[in-house]
Amino acid sequence: GVRDVLFLYEENRCSMTYMYEYPEYLKIKLPKKTARRYPAYELYLYGEGNYAEENKNLLLTGIPVLFLPGNAGSYKQVRSLGSIALRKAEDVDFKYHFNFFSVNFNEELVALYGGSLQRQTKFVHECIKVILKLYRDNKFAPTSVAIVGHSMGGLVARALLTLKSFKPELINLLITQATPHVAPVMPLDRYLTDFYTAVNNHWMLKARDLRNLTTLSVAGGFRDYQVRSGLAFLPRLSQHGSALSVVSSAVPRAWASTDHLSIVWCKELILATIRALFDLIDENTRQITEDPKKRMSVLNHHFVRHPAKIFEENPEVFTQLPGIFMWITVKTSKWTYSVYNDSDGKYFTFPLASHRKSYSHFYCENSMLDTSSWIYGCLNSNSSMCLEATDLSWRAELLPTTKVVMLKLQDYSSLSHIVIQVPAAVGNKYTLGCEFFKEDSRTVQLPVTHVFSFGLSSSKILLNSSGLLYNIQLQHFNQIYQAFKIYIESHCQSLKERKPSVYRLHIPWSHEDSVIVAKVPSLTEISAKLHISQPQNDSRAPELKIYSSSDCQYEVSNTVYLYTLVFQIVRFHAGAFPVYIVSNILLTYGGQLSTLRSTGQCSDFSLELVRTAKPYKVEPLISIVVFLQGFNWFREIWESLSLPEVDAAVLSSQDAWFPLVSLILFLFGTGIAYWSAVFFSTSLRLFSSLWLTLIRPTVLQKDKLITPRRLCGVLSLALVSWTTCGAFAVFLIYLQYLFKNFNMHTVKPQSSMDSVPEASQSLANSTTVAEAVNSLKMHVTILNLFTWVVLLNLPSLIYWLKNLRYSVRLDPDPCRSTAIIIVCILEVLMNSSTSEVKSSKLLKIAAKVPLPLSVAMLAFGRMHLYRVPHFVTFSLLLHVLCCVV
């Protein structure tokens, strides 16, 4: 499944963007107060060659666009947008041009540490004010800034509207690239989740106030394994006609899935963005238009449905057809025409009166991909010529190798003829094909193979018709866990050269289509997976549209493979793996304490994992709570107890949860916990052997749990946690504990009873060895648990180390207080043994607590990973009390 997510979807079909001249980044001087408050952040203006030289004095006359990089992103990522916009401006002789600014966020890990998100948001607000001041003396001075945000930069842009001092009119266009709008990918601290809650709640509550802001979210598709596209769809309640969410694989003229970084430089996608920006310019103000309807129509034109026409705000409904061409009437229901080096243009007219009773639709395709009008509707029923007609070219749609138009005859009852214009084709070769058809004859229903068929069965249909278009409805394909392969095999009667077929998987409830061009004949494989589930109020079925070659036969089948299901589980829930792994280790830890209490011996980790880590101990209780939360009375009781919502219920509301996924994840967690423990124990033995060669084995001896020296150590680490970074103190105590375990592996047991007989001494030695082995097993399990605590706190440590030159103290620190408690606990535990624990009165409670903690961890930790260390800490705290009481 991991391999499928990372490597097997499709090759990168994006072209690289290149600069024609050396890119330059001019640092913009910020006010002293701003520079002092945000020493790590900077603002730059992008330029190349002469353009960069002209702008060094900052006498700017263009339209400001601000680029915000994402997690660990560089301000230099603006160069693809800036360079292509510059080339486009040169094409129009700089009648209009854009000034691209970029913010340097010091490549902070804001997707993993949310403490600086608010600071970044406030800095961007200051940058917008600085940018607008640069234009204040201009004749066409802008009053707002367009923003392009990559990854978390898009979320920071949305967060601007939550600032009390921010004026919404300062932004009128926001384009986000692969931004996780719905929820964080890895919620490793509460600052991150709180930030998301504040932003999304504001956008839902203030949706009406945001109508003047046009937002476009572009997701990367299945190649982006860092941010799945479902997270990049703007919350549904915030749309109100001013927001649009698309997947890059559905964007016209791009039709390619992008990974998380290539979405910034993908030439096809950048071209679509720049074309849209230039079409958004108002000729009167020479800035981006203030009309929200025009902004949405431009974005729809370039990102949803491209009619193979240059954008026009109000296209002419009626047009004059020059009568210089030859007029030819076509009376057949199916017509094809090839043009090569023809110096005479022609008009082909299709009378509709004779076809209305027999057919429901008219379909036409044209392989000449220019932007001129080519199909018209004629209102004059008494003449073979039509001098005034309705331009139907705006109803067309661009595909990779052709432009197509489909008209429902019922919607055009006033038309008497369809007219196809074929211009003179000197030196050009292209083909046209048109046909009348009945919708029922071209629509076929294909039932989707059941998800648990495991490739043993498949659905298959055969298309024998010689039509140009087929529409295959995929029945019961509406949930994200339904992942399968579609195979299309084409056979042709003759071997002559023919145009390639285009296959389009169309998802009607979201803009996430995928388009594939295939040679004919061929066998084509299509991965059918959804980014978001079907809404409850939508009954439309996904469709596989085949834009086919004539005289070809198509065999379409679909098969489910186990790895495609695992692919979806990994894609949607890989971030929850640490919760399930720690839950399994915690259950094993509780089992070891229980065995120690009943037998006096600590069992082996792998044996105890097999015995205790059972899904039926954990999952049913969570499922019952989720079910009961559907009732108002239970929800009221739940809220009165101030308990947070169960994460599974939240994921269900986001359409990211499906039956048995928790069970499968639990089993994954068991497997990973087992093999990680094997790897951990093996590594510990290996490093202990190396350590043994460097030092002489020490003598095992009993010592007090708390000594003045250890107390000083605890106070020192607590001070480190309070004055620098909590994760740093946790990491130091972890290394100390690890070093202690190396010593425990290399110690030589020795009894101090030298005067007693040999038999008694031997018995004492064997008892000491057994005690040492028991203690070591327990320490290895605790260390295994604690390793995951360190890993979950690692991002804030990396963030702190990276920003150490700006501040010694991490502020805010997500684990400062927890770190102090952990330091105290581990200082005691690393010096404890099982002999102290098994005689404790609290051992029974300590052995039973891990089970409810494991349940609580799975209930409340999937979407809040930062809660996991708290559950582990509480369990270890009881262990410490057992050592004392």
C-alpha positions, 0 to 999 in steps of 0.5 A: 500500500505504501509502495502504491501511494509513493510510486505506482500512480502515474509518472510526472507528466508536468513540464519543467518551467525555465527562466529565460534570464537569471532570477533575482530577488530584491529584498524589500525594506520593512519598517523598523518595528516590523523587522524587530518584531519578526527578525526571521521573516523577510519580503522580496520582489521577484525579477529577471534581467532588465525588469529586475534592474528597472524595479530596483528603485521600487517605482512599481506600476504593475498589479501586486501578487503575493506568494506565500510558501508552505511548510519548509518552503522557500520564497524562491518558489515564486520564480515559476509564476513570476517568470511566466507572467513576465513573458506573458507581459512581454507578449502584450508589450507590458500593457498589463503586468504583474509584480510578484512578491514573496515572503521568506518564512525561514523555511519553518515546519509549520505543518508539524509545529503550529506555534508560529502560524499566528505570527506568520499571519500577522507578518503577512498582514504587515507585508500587504500594507507595505506592498500597497504603500509602494503603489500609493503615488500611481495613477492606477494604484491598487487597493488590494493584493492577490495572494497565491499560497502553496501548502500551509501558505494558503491556510495562512492567507485564509487566516488573515481574515481572522485578524481583528485589525485586518480589512477584508477588502485588502484581498480580492483573489486567493489561489491556494496550491495543495493547501490542506484546508479541512484539517492538518495532515499531522496534528502534532500540537494543539496550536495547529488544531486550534488554528485550523478550528479558528480559521474554518469556523470564521469562514463558515460563520462569516461566509456572507462577508467573504463574497467579495473574496474569490478563492480557488483551491487547486489540489495535486491529485494522487501523486501528492502523497503529502496532502491528499486532495480531499483535505484541499477541498474548501469546506462546503459551507463556505462556498456561496458561489465565491469559492472553487476547488479543483484537482490538477488532473481535471484542469484543462490543458494540464490534465496531470496529477502533481506532487506536493512540490511540482504543483509550484513549478508544473508548467501546464498548471502555472500557464493556466494560473497566469492566463487566468490572472491576465483575463482577470484584469479590468481595462479601466482600473488596470487592476484585478477586477472588482466584479466577483461574478467575472472572477468566478467565470474566468476561473471556471473558464481556465480551471473547470471547462475550457471551450477552446476559446479565448475568454470573453466576458460577454460573448456575442450571442449572434454572429454573421457568417460570411457567405463566401464559403460553399454550403453543403447539406448533410442529411445522414445521422453520422458524418466524418470529414478529413481536411488536408491542404484544402484552399476552399472553406465550407459550411456543412449544415445539419437540418434538425427537423428530420432528426428530432423525433429519432434522436435526443442529442447531437455530438460533434468533435473537431481535432483543429485546436485553434480558438476560432468559432466553428459550430453555430445554430441557425434560426432560419428554417427557409433557406439552405444558407444561414447568414446570422447564427448563434455561436455554439462554440462556447458550448464546446469543451477542450480535451487533450487531442480534440474539442467536443460539443454535445447538444441536447436537441430539446434545449435548442427547439428554436434552432432549425440547423446546426452549421459546422464551419470548415475554414481553408486548411492550407498546410493543415490536416484535421478531422471532424466527426458529428453524429445524432444519437439517442442517449439511451443507446450510448449509456451503459451501466457497469456495476462496480466490483465489490470491495471484498472480492479481492480480485476473484471477480470482475464486471465486464461489458462489450461496446460494439457500436460504431459511435463517437461517444460512449458513456459508462455509468459506474454503479454504486461507486460513491465511497472513498474505500472503493478503489479498483482498476478499470481496463479498456481494451480496444479492437479495430476492424481495419489497421488504418491510422486513426486518432487516439481515444480519450478516456475521461473518468468524470466525478459529477459532485467534484472537479476531480476528473482524470483524462487519459489519451490512449492509442488504438488498438491498445489495453489501457489501465485506469485507477478509479479512486475518489478524493471525497465521497458522494454527498448525501443529497447527490444521486448522480453516478460517476461516469467513464466517458469514451471519446472513441474511434469509429469502427472500433470495439471496446471491452471495459472491465473493472477489478478490485485488488487488495493493494488498491484498498490498502492504498486508500487506507494508507492515503487517508489514515497513515497519519493515525498509525502512531496512535494504533502502534502506541495503543498496541504497545500500551496494551502489551505494557499493561499485560506485562504488569499483569503477568508480573503481578500474578506470576512474579515474572515479566513476560516477553514483549512479543508473547505479551503482544500476541496475548493482549493486543486484541481489537475486540477489547478496544474497538466495540466500545468506540463504535458504541459511543460513535453510534450513541452520539447520533442521539441528542440525549447522549450528545447532551450528556457527553457535552455536559461532561466536557468530553471532546467529540470522538475522532471517528465521528469527526472523520465520518463527517469529513467523509474520511471514515469507512467500515472496518478501517479501524480494525484494519488499522489496529491490525497494522498497528499490531504488526508495526508494533511487533516488528518495531519491537524486534528491531528495537531489541536487536539494535539495543543488543547490537549497540550493547555488544559494541559498548561492551567492547569499549568498557568493562562490565560493571557490577550490578548493585542496588541503589536508591531511587532518589539521590541528591545527584539524581535530584540535581539532574531532574532540576537541571533538565526541568530548567532546560525545559522551562528556559529553552525547549521542552522537547529538548529536555525530553530528548536528553532524558531519552538518551540518558535512559537509552544509555542506562539500558546499554549498561543494563545489557552489559552488567555482570551480576554479583552477590555481596554475600562472599562469606556464605556457602557456594550453594546459597551464593549460586542461588542468590546469583540466579535470583539476581540474574532473573530479577535483572532479566525481568527489569530489562524486559520492562525497561525495553517496553517502557523505552519502546513506548517512550521512543514514540513520545520522542518522535511525536515531539521531534518537530518542535525540537527541530523547529527550535534548533532551526530558530535558535539564532533568533531565540533561545526559548521556544515560544509557544512550547507545546510540551513544556509542562509535559516535559517536566513531568516526563523528566521526573518520571523517567529519572525514577523509572530508569533506576527502578527494578521489578522487585519494587513494583511487584510488591506494590499495592498499586500494581493491580490498578497500574496493570488495568489502566493501560486498557482504558487508556488505549481505548481513550487514545484511539477515541481522542488521538487519531486527529489529535496526535499531541494527546498520545504522550499524555496517555503514555505519561499517565500510565508511566506515572502510575508505574512510578507510584508503584515503585514508591508505594 
